[in-house]
Amino acid sequence: MLLNKSAVRTTILSRAKVLRPGHEFTQVAPTVYLQLDQKLRRYIDDLITRHPSTGKTIKQILC
């Protein structure tokens, strides 16, 4: 897993307080971590495959 579960949990719950102030979330399901990890891996793969083959540094590609 690429993600720090503790940091992700803290971020999700703090953002939930801001975005949904009328509802108190207290837990994050394990499937959320898996889904976020999969999306991050796909984003990284896409970044690498779309990157031009010049240079040695992977840089952000502006869409």
Long-range contacts (C-beta under 8 A, 24 or more apart in sequence): 1-33, 1-37, 2-37, 2-40, 2-41, 3-33, 3-36, 3-37, 3-40, 5-33, 8-32, 8-33, 8-36
